[in-house]
Amino acid sequence: MITFDPSRLEGEVERLETEMSSPGIWDDREHATDTSRRLEHIRKRLARYRSLNEVLEEIEVLHGLAEEIGDEEELQALAARAATLQSDLAAFRIELTLSDPLDPEACYLSIQAGAGGADSQDWAEMLLRMFARWCERTRFRASLLEVSPGEPAGIRSATMEIAGDYAYGYLKGESGVHRLVRISPFDSAHRRHTSFSAVSVVPVTEQQQLEIDPKDLRIDTYRSSGAGGQHVNVTDSAVRITHIPTGVVVSCQNERSQHQNKETAMKILHARLGELLRRQEAARLDELKGEQKEIEWGSQIRSYVLQPYRMVKDHRTGVETGNVDAVLDGDIAMFLEAYLEQPSGTDETSR
């Protein structure tokens, strides 16, 4: 059950403000950073609550006045405002389920095509578009950091940075294998094919939280390909970094210089290694990419079926829809919300 106790949170703000003003708070940088993040998180949540409450009170007052004088035009305008408020309240309810300290952060979303050649690569590109359209719908800012074109179609892999309040919190449940069933446009016999692509979502974290030995890195440069600017195919500005002990590989090619691409790739590497460390410490998984294991049968979190029927179904929550076209155009809110609203055993008053 989700509960919200403004008085308790206001007391928590006072306590954290006192702690942040104490001498020597920054002697323990990690603790101070966590405390500062927690304080800012609660302040934003209280500000959002107050803003929504003010809008509700204003609508109630204006509605009463409009009814008294029989102003139908004003009543219609207020009905539209009430519908918007209802949508905002639903979003706020979802935010209350996001209790992880990293939920408010931006995130890196990566897509990797599975086995299956052109079909899987085409599916990976479709997923990239789906998440980009979701960002447009929700006004999150998506920046394409790296894309490796497939052959003869689609992409082998891609990485986006997605910024906005609770970007990681909203998208963390998308980590896993996504399965597509359709008549293959690459099969001259028009047979039905099953394709798999893996999605990985990790929060953007501060680099100083994790020390990486430069001797553990292999850094390669290569010529950029695909979208990225007028400099592509001119200089070897793209950068690929391999963390040798773990085998984690990251790359970036969208910046205009090799130095900038290296800096961005290092940020992604810190984020992925930080996520790997958190998962190991929590004893939940020993892999980087969330719930996924192999990009194959039996490991998918969601299926997108275009043939012999049309349906998208999330195998974790049971949520499904027949409006496949809308989902592939970025309308995935029902899946995100259902995943986040699963019972977690915590509520706002206990955080």
Protein Blocks (a to p, Z undefined) as FASTA:
>chain_A
ZZddfklmmmmmmmmmmmmmpghklmmmmlmmmmmmmmmmmmmmmmmmmmmmmmmmmmmm
mmmmmmmnopaklmmmmmmmmmmmmmmmmmmmmmmmmmbfklmpccdddddddehijmlm
mmmmmmmmmmmmmmmmnopacddfbdcdddfehjfbdcdddedehklmmmmmmgccdddd
dddfkbmnlpacdddddddddddddfklpccdfklpccdddddehjhijkgokbcfbccd
ddfknopacddfkbmbfklmmmmmmmmmmmmmmmmmmmmmnomaccfkljbfbdcehiaf
bdcdfbfbdcdddfknopacfblmlmmnopamlmmmmmmmpcehiafklZZ
